[in-house]
Amino acid sequence: MRDTMKAIKVFDKKPELVDVPEPSGAGVKVKVVSSSICGSDIDLMAQNAFGDHIIGHEFAGVAEDGRAVAIEPITGCGQCSTCDEGYRVHCEAGTFVMGVLGDGGMAEYVRVPAANLVELPTGLDISTACLVEPLAVAVHGLDRARVRQGERVLVIGAGPIGLATGAALRSRGIAYDIAARHNHQQAAAEKMGAGLIPRGHYDVVIDAVGSSASLQQAVQMTKPMGRVGLVGVSWGNLELEPAFSTGEVELIPSLGYNCKSPNRNFEEAGKILHAYPDVAESLVTHRFPLDAVTEAFAAAANRSAGAIKVVFDIT
């Protein structure tokens, strides 16, 4: 009989702690150390979109050989042209995301394809390394939007992805302003060097919210022939106002990250987290053990009460 472990699954739109067999079969076994709640976890749970699998796609831990690793949750066939370029999210055979379409990292152990393990910088605290995934999303978004030094940049939204985008901009030496809704978000953004009063029009606006309202604001704040990078994920239809066309604004969506060196976004994200400890200090507002699953998701869903990133400490 296999050993069991604690993990989180969703039943009737509610997260629950369950006992399941430890994972077996192909892949590298990883002892999960940290796993964080993404806004998409909450949205997908509300839509009853999860199946009978362990959730969580932002996680890090220790591999069987002792390496501290973050895990790219997106897998691909590894043989098509998009996988060869590092864009597994566009795999021609179909996209699979751990924690979304199959077992993920809100558990004590997980098995991961060796190609999806990204070694962490020496000295980086694994208890914060679950942040590598959202930081990689931000890095890819900046690459897609072709953000360059010397450009005026605005980030709309100071949730985890907006703040991660700010962290990536700062690490690249690019000044930026941010539009933050809540006081605790403003404080976190200011700590990471953001300007808090958007003024005028910008060369690039990064929409880290992904709603019709935020996209409308982004277009209004972008100079003619400027660029809007859409990093926030929308689960509904988005509306564009006429200024999008009359201003010849370029809209550039992004999804996932590049998974191949030398442009592997997880590698840059790990370096950012290691070089700037205040990123984790600013983003991680709550920590819970796995058995406090109800309290953790309640905290994550209440942004106005002070939550930015909620992390599970898994021992």
C-alpha positions in Angstrom: 0.0 0.0 0.0 1.4 3.4 -1.0 1.9 6.2 1.6 -0.6 8.9 1.6 -0.2 12.7 1.7 -2.2 15.8 2.2 -3.4 17.8 -0.8 -6.1 20.3 -1.8 -8.9 19.5 -4.3 -12.1 21.3 -5.1 -15.6 19.9 -4.5 -18.8 21.9 -5.2 -16.8 25.1 -5.8 -15.0 24.8 -2.4 -11.4 23.8 -1.7 -10.9 20.9 0.7 -8.0 19.2 2.3 -7.9 15.5 1.4 -5.7 12.5 1.9 -4.5 11.0 -1.4 -1.8 8.5 -2.3 1.7 9.9 -2.9 2.3 10.4 -6.6 4.0 7.5 -8.5 5.0 6.8 -12.0 7.0 8.9 -14.5 8.7 12.2 -13.6 10.9 13.5 -10.8 9.4 13.4 -7.4 9.5 16.8 -5.7 8.9 17.6 -2.0 6.8 20.8 -2.2 7.9 23.5 0.2 5.7 26.5 -0.9 2.6 26.8 -3.0 0.6 30.0 -3.6 -3.0 30.9 -4.6 -3.5 32.5 -7.9 -6.5 34.7 -8.8 -7.3 32.3 -11.5 -7.6 29.5 -8.9 -10.4 31.5 -7.3 -12.1 32.3 -10.7 -11.9 28.7 -12.0 -13.2 27.4 -8.6 -16.2 29.7 -8.8 -16.9 28.4 -12.4 -16.7 24.8 -11.1 -14.0 24.3 -13.8 -11.7 22.0 -11.8 -11.9 18.2 -12.1 -11.0 15.6 -9.6 -7.4 16.7 -9.3 -5.0 18.5 -7.0 -5.0 22.2 -7.7 -2.1 24.8 -7.6 0.2 25.9 -10.4 2.5 28.2 -8.4 4.9 26.0 -6.4 8.5 25.2 -5.6 10.3 22.6 -3.6 13.2 20.1 -3.4 13.8 17.5 -6.1 14.9 13.9 -5.3 18.5 14.8 -5.9 18.4 17.7 -3.4 18.1 20.6 -5.8 15.9 23.5 -4.9 13.6 24.0 -7.8 10.7 26.0 -9.1 8.3 24.1 -11.4 7.0 25.3 -14.8 3.5 23.9 -14.7 2.9 24.1 -18.4 3.9 20.9 -20.3 4.0 20.2 -24.0 4.9 17.5 -26.5 8.4 18.7 -26.7 8.5 18.0 -30.4 6.5 20.6 -32.2 7.9 24.0 -33.4 6.3 26.0 -30.6 7.7 23.7 -27.9 11.1 23.9 -29.6 10.9 27.7 -29.3 10.0 27.4 -25.6 6.3 28.3 -25.9 4.8 25.2 -24.5 1.5 27.1 -23.8 1.0 27.0 -27.6 1.9 23.3 -28.1 0.4 21.9 -31.3 -0.6 18.8 -29.5 -2.6 20.8 -26.9 -1.7 22.6 -23.7 -1.6 20.9 -20.3 -1.2 23.0 -17.1 -0.5 21.2 -13.8 -3.0 22.3 -11.1 -5.5 23.4 -13.8 -6.1 20.4 -16.0 -4.3 17.8 -13.8 -2.6 17.3 -10.5 -0.7 20.3 -9.3 1.4 21.6 -6.4 -1.0 22.2 -3.4 0.2 19.0 -1.9 3.1 17.5 0.0 4.6 15.8 -3.1 4.3 16.1 -6.8 5.8 14.3 -9.8 7.1 16.6 -12.5 8.7 16.1 -15.9 12.4 16.7 -15.6 12.2 19.3 -18.4 9.9 21.4 -16.2 12.3 21.7 -13.2 14.1 25.1 -13.0 17.0 25.2 -10.5 16.8 28.1 -8.1 19.6 30.6 -7.5 21.8 29.5 -4.6 20.6 31.0 -1.3 17.0 31.8 -2.5 14.5 30.9 0.2 12.3 28.1 -1.2 9.5 29.3 1.0 9.1 32.3 -1.3 10.0 30.6 -4.6 6.4 29.9 -5.5 6.5 33.5 -6.6 8.8 32.5 -9.5 5.8 31.5 -11.6 3.9 34.8 -11.4 7.1 36.7 -11.9 7.8 34.7 -15.0 4.3 35.7 -16.3 5.3 39.3 -15.8 8.7 38.9 -17.5 7.0 37.4 -20.5 4.5 40.2 -20.6 7.2 42.8 -20.7 9.0 40.9 -23.5 5.8 40.6 -25.5 5.1 44.4 -25.1 8.7 45.2 -26.2 9.3 47.5 -23.2 12.6 49.3 -23.4 14.6 51.6 -21.2 13.7 55.3 -21.7 10.0 54.6 -22.4 7.3 55.9 -20.1 5.5 52.9 -18.6 2.3 52.6 -16.6 1.1 49.4 -14.9 -2.7 49.2 -14.3 -3.5 47.0 -11.3 -1.4 46.3 -8.2 -2.4 42.8 -7.5 0.2 40.0 -7.6 0.8 40.2 -11.4 0.8 44.0 -11.4 3.4 44.1 -8.6 5.4 41.3 -10.2 5.4 43.4 -13.4 6.7 46.3 -11.4 9.4 44.2 -9.9 10.5 43.0 -13.3 10.6 46.6 -14.6 12.7 47.7 -11.7 15.2 44.8 -12.2 15.6 45.9 -15.8 16.2 49.5 -14.7 13.0 50.8 -16.2 11.1 53.5 -14.2 7.3 53.1 -14.0 4.1 54.3 -12.5 1.3 52.1 -11.2 -2.4 52.5 -10.7 -3.3 50.8 -7.4 -6.7 50.5 -5.9 -6.0 49.7 -2.3 -3.8 51.4 0.3 -1.8 48.2 1.0 -1.2 47.7 -2.7 0.0 51.3 -3.0 2.4 50.8 -0.1 3.8 47.6 -1.7 4.2 49.3 -5.0 6.0 52.3 -3.5 8.3 50.0 -1.7 9.4 48.6 -5.1 10.0 52.0 -6.6 6.8 52.7 -8.4 5.4 56.2 -9.0 1.8 56.3 -7.6 0.2 59.2 -9.6 -0.3 58.4 -13.3 0.2 61.5 -15.4 -0.2 62.1 -19.1 0.2 59.5 -21.8 2.6 56.6 -21.8 4.6 54.8 -24.4 3.5 51.5 -22.9 0.7 50.6 -20.6 0.6 47.1 -19.0 -2.9 46.0 -18.1 -2.5 43.6 -15.2 -6.2 43.4 -14.5 -7.8 42.1 -17.7 -11.3 43.7 -17.5 -13.1 45.9 -20.0 -12.8 48.8 -17.6 -9.0 48.4 -17.1 -8.5 48.0 -20.8 -10.5 51.1 -21.5 -8.3 53.0 -18.9 -5.1 51.5 -20.6 -6.1 52.7 -24.0 -6.9 56.2 -22.6 -3.5 56.4 -20.9 -1.6 55.3 -24.0 -0.1 57.8 -26.4 -1.1 57.6 -30.1 0.6 54.6 -31.7 1.7 53.4 -28.3 1.4 49.8 -26.9 -0.9 48.1 -24.4 0.4 44.9 -23.0 -2.5 42.7 -21.7 -1.1 40.5 -18.9 -4.2 40.2 -16.8 -6.3 37.1 -17.8 -9.9 37.7 -18.6 -12.6 35.0 -18.1 -15.2 37.0 -20.1 -15.6 39.2 -23.1 -13.5 42.4 -23.3 -14.8 45.5 -24.9 -12.7 48.1 -26.8 -13.5 51.7 -27.1 -13.1 53.8 -30.3 -9.9 55.4 -29.1 -8.2 52.0 -29.6 -8.6 52.5 -33.4 -8.4 56.2 -33.6 -5.2 56.3 -31.6 -3.7 53.4 -33.5 -2.9 51.7 -30.2 -1.3 48.3 -30.5 -2.8 45.7 -28.2 -0.4 42.8 -27.3 -1.8 40.0 -25.2 0.5 37.6 -23.3 0.0 34.2 -21.8 2.4 31.9 -19.9 6.1 32.2 -20.4 9.1 31.1 -22.5 10.4 27.8 -21.2 13.7 27.5 -23.1 17.1 29.0 -22.3 18.6 31.5 -23.0 15.3 33.3 -22.8 13.7 31.1 -20.1 11.5 33.4 -18.1 11.7 31.3 -14.9 15.4 31.8 -14.8 15.1 35.6 -14.9 12.3 35.5 -12.4 14.4 33.4 -10.0 17.2 36.0 -10.3 14.8 38.9 -9.6 13.5 37.1 -6.5 17.0 36.4 -5.3 18.4 39.9 -6.0 15.4 41.8 -4.5 14.2 40.3 -1.2 11.7 43.1 -0.8 9.7 41.5 -3.7 8.7 38.6 -1.5 8.3 40.9 1.5 5.9 43.1 -0.4 3.9 40.4 -2.2 3.5 37.7 0.5 0.9 39.0 2.9 -0.4 35.7 4.4 1.0 32.3 5.1 -1.0 29.2 6.1 -0.4 25.5 6.5 -2.3 23.2 4.1 -4.9 22.3 6.8 -6.0 25.9 7.0 -7.2 25.7 3.4 -10.6 27.4 4.1 -9.0 30.4 5.8 -6.3 30.7 3.2 -8.7 30.9 0.3 -11.0 33.3 2.2 -8.0 35.6 2.7 -7.0 35.4 -0.9 -10.4 36.3 -2.1 -10.6 39.4 0.0 -8.2 41.8 -1.6 -9.7 44.9 0.1 -8.8 43.4 3.5 -5.1 43.4 2.7 -4.3 40.2 0.8 -1.8 40.3 -2.1 -0.3 36.8 -2.3 -1.4 34.0 0.0 1.2 31.2 0.4 0.9 27.6 1.8 3.9 26.6 3.9 4.2 22.8 3.3 6.3 20.9 5.8 
